[in-house]
């Protein structure tokens, strides 16, 4: 199941904190779809350390990514829902 969070209108460091809180609460088998104003490079190492995988894409005027637990089924690629 998809969970969605839009942090694209927030200023740093708020998006980072919100995304980390949401992935910690993510139910097994679900994924988090994130809309951000830019690619969140600092987030990648943190997600990897926490056992998460992700895909991302520049879309429109921002960046979107999907995050899931590394040992769960991967989230669908962008363009597939």
N, C-alpha and C positions, 0 to 999 in steps of 0.2 A: 504494500500500500504506500502511496506517495503522501508525504507530509511536506508542506510548502512554507517557506519563509522568505519574505522580501526585505532585504536590508539595504537596498539600493539607495534609499534616501537618507541613510544614517551616516554620520561622520565617524572616522576611526577614533577610538578602538571599539566602539559599540558593535559593529557587525561581527567582529571576531568573538566577542563574549557571547553574543546571542547564538551564533552558529555552534560554538562549543557546547553551550547549554543544551541546545536542541539535539545535537548528535548523542550526547550522553543519555538523553531520555528516549532515544529512538528504539521502538520495539523491534525485537528480532524479526527478520524477514522484511522489514520496511526500509524505505530509503527517504532521505531528505533532499528535496529540490530547493535550491537556493538561488535567488536572484540578487545580484550584487552589481554595484556601479563599475567595478573593475575586477581584474583577476586577483584573487586573494593569495598571493604567493606565500606569505607567512603561515597560512593555514595548513599548507600541504604537509610539512614535517610533523605538525601537531597531530593531524589526522592519522598519519602513518604510525606514529608512536602509540596512538590510542587503538589501533587495530582496524582502521577504516580504509576503504578504497573509494575512489571517486572518478568521475569523468566531468569534463568541463568544456564549454564552448562560448566563444564570443558571439553574442546574439543581439542584434539591434544596437542600441547604444550602451550595452552593458555586458555582463558575463553571467552565465548560468552554470550551475554544477549540480550533480547528483552524488550523494554520499551514502554509502551502505557499509555494514560490517563486512570485513574482508572474508569471513567464512560463511556469509549469506549469499543468496543468488544475486548477481550483479543487477543494478538498476538498468532499465532500458536505455539505449542510446538516444540522443536527441533526435527528434523526428519520428520516434516510435513511442507510443503510449499504450 
